[in-house]
C-alpha cells in the first residue's frame, strides 16, 4: 500500500495525499499493530518502523478520519510532533487529541494546527 511508503526516518508525511476511509482504517490498524507487537515481543526500537512525527496537510480529512488516526497514535509512546493543516478538526478529533495531551506517557513536544476547518 503506497501510504506505508510515506513513513521515512520516523516521519509519516502525507502532505497533499488523499486517503479514503479504508486506507485510513488500515493506517490506524498498522500503527496499533506495531505498538502491540512491540509491547508483546519486546522488539528493539530500531527494528520497528516507529512514527515519531506526523504531517497531515491538505488531505481532505474529515473529523472522524483524524480521530481514528489520533486514537491509534494515542497508544504510541514515541510520538513527538503533529502538524495538521488544511483539514477538518471538530469534536471527535479534539477529544482524541485531549487524550494524547493528557497522557502521562505522551512524549509529544510539538503540536501545530493551522488553517483547520472548525465548522
Secondary structure, DSSP 8 states (H G I E B T S, - for coil): -GGGGGEETTEEE-TT----HHHHHHHHHHHHHHHHHHHHH---GGGS----EEEEES----HHHHHHHHHHHTT-TT--EEEEESSB--HHHHHHHHHHHH-TT----EEEEES-B--
